[in-house]
């Protein structure tokens, strides 16, 4: 994600761990923050359920990043704070879309 005053790289793993990295120069990338997507809860024996991150897309016009999860939910995170040089660069979970049962 790039703005006039900041540049930010978003890395997401299959299990929903997201890392924000600073800098447009890949040789000078520094970690900013980490968060976990609100995916399926842990099972009764402490094992993770069979849910994974399937895709992510940056929506520049909405200042959001959307994550698609295998349980058919969409998670929207506000990225407007990543575009302001005076704010901490973090993402806030703003809403999710769930499959009707």
N, C-alpha and C positions, 0 to 999 in steps of 0.2 A: 504494500500500500504506500502510495506516495502522495504527499501534499507539498505545498509551497515551502513549509518550514520543517517537515519531518519526513522520514522514510522508515518503513517498518516492514519486516518480513514475518509472515505467519507460517508456522510449521505445525502440522497436525498429524498425529499417529492414528493408526487403525483403531486403537482402544480408547480414543477420545482425549488424549493428552495434547494440549495446544501450547506452543511456545511462541512468544513474541520476541523478535530480535531487532535490534536497531541497525541503522546504517544501510546505505545504498551500495557500498563497496563490500562485496562478499568477503574480502580479506580482513575487513575491520568490523565484522558483525559482532555485536555484544548482546547477551541476554537481557531482556527487559522484565518480562513477567511470564508466568506459567498459569494455566488453569485447566480444569478437567471439564469436559462436556457433561451435562446432566443426562447421562445415558441410563440404561437399566441398572437397578440396584443389585448388590451382591446377592448371590444365592444363599440358601439356609446354611450351607457348610462353608461359607466364606469364598466360594469360587465365583468368578465372574460369569454372568449369563452370556449366552451366545449372541451378543449384540455388538455391532461394530460401526465405525464411521465409514460411510460409503462415498461421500463427496463433499466438497466445500466450494462456495462461490462468493466472490466479493461483489457486492452491489453498490457501486460508487454513488449512484444517484440517491440511494436510500441510506447511505453511511452505515451499512451493515454488512456482516458476513453471515452467510447461511450455511449450516451444516446439515447434511442429509444422513440419517442414521438407519441402519438395517431394520429397525423395528417400525419403520414407516413414519417416523417423526422428523420434523424440520425444526431446527433450533436457530433462532436469530439473535445475533450479538451486535450491540451498538458499537460502531468503530469511530464515532465522531470524536471521542476523546483522544484517539490516536492521531488525529489531524491537528490538534491544538498544541502548540509548543509550551503553553503554560499549564497543561494538565498532565497528570500521570498517565502513561500510556498503558491502558488496560481496556479490556472489553467487558461490557455488562450484558448479561443474558436478559433480553427484553421480552421475548415471547417464543412460544413453540406451537407448532401445528401438529395435531395428533390425528390418526386415522380413526374415523367413527366406527364404533363396534357394532 
